[in-house]
Each structure stands twice: as structure tokens, then as C-alpha cells.
Amino acid sequence: METSVCPERTDTASPELERLVALRTQELKVALERAQALYDQAPCGYLSLDADLKFVNINRTLLDWLGHEAAELVDQRDLSAVLEAEWVALMRSRMQTLIQSGRTDPLELEFQRKNGSRFHALCSSTPVLDAQGRFLYSNTTVVDISERKAAEQRLAAHDAFLRSITDRIPSHLAYYDKDLICRFANTAHATRYGKLPSEMAGTHLSQLVNPEQLPDILPHVADALSGQSQTFEAERTEADGSRCFYEIHYIPDFQHGSVEGIFIELHDITDRRRTEEFVLEANRDLEERVRERTAELFQSEQRYRLMVDAVQDHCIYFVDEAGAVTEWTESAQRLHGFTRAQMLGKPYLRLLAVDNAGEDEVDPAQVLRLAKAHGQWETRGWRLRDDGSRFWAHTVLTALRNESGELQGLSCITRDMTAAKSLEDVMNDLNKELEKRVAERTQQLVAANKDLDVFSHMVSHDLRAPLRHINSFVTLLQEHLGERSEDPVAQQYINSVIKASKRMSLMIEGLLEYARLGRVAIETQPVPMAPLLEGLVSHLKQESQGRNIEWVIDDDLPVVRGDAMLLAQAFGNLLNNSVKYTRPRDKARIEVGWRVNPVGGRTFYVHDNGVGFDLEKAHNLFVMFQRQHHSMDFEGTGTGLALTQRIIERHGGRIWAETAPGEGCTFYFTLPFDGVEPEMDFPKSSMADLTI
């Protein structure tokens, strides 16, 4: 029975159990599919790796990013399929840390797609352990941060751009937070303290500023942190010990209604202050001269004032349209001496000295007609008094009309200008005296020029004589030692003396030439620039044989007015510089051209691709004996540009340069228009002769 009963129960229970198992299996399958879908379609990547970095699982999102299929990676390859070797080594070290400690910090790395492109990702890993706590594999979340990295790179580029701009600004810029910690400083500001901009960040203001200056600036800082902008001038000591004047601005940084820091801006006004001091001293000297001259003029003015106050120099009377006097005032009687009875009804002609009129006096009838036609007319001339005397007068006749425009008569206002005419005579005498003084001053200047010529002769003779002695004794010393001298140091010293004496001789020649250019007369004539440049370039080509120099000369160089010899010297100096400073270039290029200056005149330029120099440090570019390169690198005495500037300025132009280290150099100079010059056919040889 038990055997019969048991099969019946089994048969009865099995279908129900199978149904329940099948139902549960279906539910688990659906849940598994749903979990797999969430895993594969997640917005971030999921990656499972074993201890050897071999792929255990990877979701669809990460596969799409990488461009791979699961069959290509899972159980087939390790991380070296999608990472460079350096990243794989880093992940291997990270896996060991994860196995040992059970956690790691997130890591940014760069994945490589199947097509060779790359993207940045942030990886966070957790370990998966079995029931006994043994490591099975790691689960890693991969988040694409390419856009963030690109944004960071753009931000870094933008910061670098802003840094480049602020570093190029000559002003000293800095930012300090409300705790007076430096958060930013441009190169100019950091250089003041002998630091780099990166070294300034995080430094307290008290660690930078001289303790002696803190009491002066802290009140300004406090006012700025309270929201009040500060502007003041102060003298500061630089890192090299020099003293400079600055215009200083402290500007509060308002954020959300409160001050979070201050912007500091310093402008170097040292040159301006020095100029102001120079101008102040010049003004004091000028004021002293003005006071002396004013005292002289006051004495002269007093004499004329007494003369003017002693006379009543104005009068007024009225005439009708025919010129007969209709009203005679007391002022007229006082000035002319005629009584009212003598003048009423009489023509005003009797007041004029018509036999000896002024240079602008016209017929009295014509004066009346002009006054009536134009409304007013002025005349000057001699006037008569009752006693027969005359005085020089200025008379204004004005037509008097009513509201309807009808003529009611004319007013005559006469001013006694005798004193003014006397003053004019005195001024003529003063002008003669002034001309005499000018002549005397001219003689003094001629004498000064003669003294300058004597000085130039002294320099050329008295300084050259010791140089000749030095060269002679050095030559004798060489002969005494002989060619077989075994002392190379002595020979080196001798060569140095010879070289220095030659350099000093050239410097004396340049100094004399510079002085001569200040006195030489400019012989203005039409100068065709094309043949002049052709002669100069031909001469330089002969001197620089063996070098690869490309000469680019404008074909339409104009004809200018100037001194041909001096202009050739100026152009020659600039071209010589270009040839000299392009020597390190395998292929040198020198360009000469011109253009019309919008503000008048012509602008010429000489451009080369030579070594260039730092223009910001070339403060004395056109000063005698000032050079931008060491004489061991490039020969020269530093006189060429100074002579060129003086020649151009003597022609009424100006010269300047544009350059940068390693980027070549361009010199510009202007020559003003002196009228339109016709194109003239000059023989080429005539311009070539100027370069010899």
C-alpha cells in the first residue's frame, strides 16, 4: 500500500511543483533581463575585471564608446586592448591596492577606441568577493568626462591667454583677497619684488612690502577693503635698489554686496615726475626772466600811462546826412576846443586836416555815403583843434535810423590816438634796438660756433695723437718680442690694446661726425631714391660676397628733396645694420620700400630677418655709443643710428623701429613733402658715386 500510495502522491505533486518552478524561473528570467537591460543601457559604462585585468564583463554603453563588441573583449583580452601601456601599469597597481585594502580613489585615465581616437573617463572601482571573502573580480564605473576635460583645457587656454595679456601690460597688476593674501600678480608686479608670478600666489602682503612702507599703505588698504577706491602717488624702492615713482590705484572687489578683495594697479610715472621737476625748474627760470622783463615793461608802461591820463582822448558829436553838425557835446568841445556856437550848423569838414590826411582818409562826402550805406564806417587821420593844432584820431561814423529805417542822422565818435601813434614810433625804436641786440647775439653764436670748431679740432688732434703713440709703441713692442714670442698672454694683451685703440679712433670719428651734422648746412635738391639705393646695394653686395642675401627693393621709389650725400649716409647706415645682423641667417632677406604718410610726407622702411632685439629694453636706441648687442657678437661702435637720426631730423623727419628678439627688425623714417617734384632722369653712376 505504501508503494501504491507514494506514486499517487508523487504524480499528484509533480505537475504543481513544476508549474511553480517554471513560474519562478520565468520571473527570475524577466528580472534578469530587466537587470541586464539596465546594465547595458546605463548612461555610464560598467566594467568587470579579474585580478589580471582581464575582461569579465562590460556593458553595452562602454562597448559603444570603445567601438568594440563584447565577444572581442570578454574572456578574450585584458585592459591593454583599450589603454596605453602607462595606463595599464597604473591600473595594475590600482588593482593590487583594491585587492589588499578593498577600496581605491577614483582615477582619471584615457581610453583608446577601436578606431584609434581617445576619450577621457573617470573610473571608480569596488571589489566583488565570494562567501569566504576571497576576491573574485572588480566592478568599475566608467564616466565619460571628455567634455569636462575639453572645458578645462579651454579654461586653461583662456587663463593662459589672460596671463599673456596681463604680462604684456606695462602696468603692475595684482589681486589680494580680504586677508591680504596675493591671489594673482602679473610679471611686471612680481618683478618689483624679485619674484615670479607663481611665487607671489599665496604670499601675504606684509611678506612683500618693505616694513618701513607698511604704515603708509595700510590706511589705503583699509579704506579699499571698506569699499572706497584709493588713488595716490608714492615713491617705491625696486628689487634692484633703484627708486621709482608710481601712480597707485586700490580698487575694491565687490561680490554680492561685500568686498572680497582689492585690485592693485601701479603705473610707473618716474619719467613724468622727472619731466615735471625739469619743467618746474625751467618755469622758475622763466618766471625770473619774466619778472625782470615785467619790471622793465612796467617802467615803460608807467610813462605812457601818465601821458594817456593827462589827456581826455574821446569825444562824441552828431551830424545830419549832409555832414552839418547838429549837436556838439562838452567832450567834443574839450577835445577839439571849438565852442558849441562855433560848430552848430557847420560842416564837420572843418575838423579834418584835409591838406595832410591819413593814409586811409577818403573824401568826407564819400565817408558819409559809406557810413549811410554800410551803417558804420571807420576812418583815421589828423584832426584840428581851435588853436590850429592837430592830433591823430580814429573816428567812427554810425548811421542812426528809427524803427522804420529812416535816417535820423549820424553819430561821430572820435578818439585821440596821438599817444598810440607816439607809442608806435617808440615801438619802432624798440624794434631797432631789438634788431641791434639780435645782431649782437648772432655774433655771439658765431663766436660759439667757432669755439665748437676749435673744440672739434682739439678732439680730432689732441685725442688722436695719444692713440697714434699707443699704436706706434704697440707696433714697436711686437717687433721687440718678435714673431716667435713664447708668451701667448702677452701677445693677447697686445692684440687687445690694438683693438681697443682702433675702436676708440672710430668712436672719435663718429663723435666728430655727429657734431658736424648739427652745424652743416642742408643743400636741398631733388634726390631720386631709386638710383641712390641701387648704388648703395651694389656696394654692399661687393662687401658681402659669399653670403646668400635676397635684396627686395621697391621699383617705384620716389624723388625727394634733401641733401643727397646725407640721405645716402642715412640709408647706408640702415642697410649696413641689416647686412651685419642677418649674418647668422643661412638665407638673409633685406627689403626697402616706401608709402605715402597719411599725415603728410613719405615714410620709408628697411626690413630684415636678422636677430632683432628687445625694443622694450632699447631705451637709448638712437644715443651715441649705445648698442643692443655685444661687440664680441657683432662689430661696431654704436654711432650709426645716432648719425642717421640726426640726418633725418635735419631733414624735418623722424625715425623709429619695430623689432623683437629673433624676429628681424624694421626701421621706419619719414621725409616731409616739399612740393611735387618731377621725375628726373639721373645717370645711375651719379647715385653710385654717393656710396663711395
Secondary structure, 3 states (H helix, E strand, C coil): CHHHHHHHHHHHHHHHHHHHHHHHHHHHHHHHHHHHHHHHCCCCEEEEECCCCEEEEECHHHHHHHCCCHHHHCCCCEHHHCECHHHHHHHHHHHHHHHHHCCCCCEEEEEECCCCCEEEEEEEEEEEECCCCCEEEEEEEEEECHHHHHHHHHHHHHHHHHHHHHHHCCCEEEEEECCCEEEEECHHHHHHCCCCHHHHCCCEHHHHCCCCCHHHHHHHHHHHHCCCCEEEEEEEECCCCCEEEEEEEEEEEEECCEEEEEEEEEEECHHHHHHHHHHHHHHHHHHHHHHHHHHHHHHHHHHHHHHHHCCCCEEEEEECCCCEEEEECHHHHHHHCCCHHHHCCCEHHHHECHHHCCCCCCCHHHHHHHHHHHCEEEEEEEEECCCCCEEEEEEEEEEEECCCCCEEEEEEEEEECHHHHHHHHHHHHHHHHHHHHHHHHHHHHHHHHHHHHHHHHHHHHHHHHHHHHHHHHHHHHHHHHCCCCCCHHHHHHHHHHHHHHHHHHHHHHHHHHHHHHHHCCCCCEEEEHHHHHHHHHHHHHHHCCCCCEEEEECCCCCEEEECHHHHHHHHHHHHHHHHHHCCCCCCEEEEEEEEECCCCCEEEEEEECCCCCCHHHCCCCCCCCCCCCCCCCCCCCCCHHHHHHHHHHHCCCCEEEEECCCCCEEEEEEECCCCCCCCCCCCHHHHHHHHC
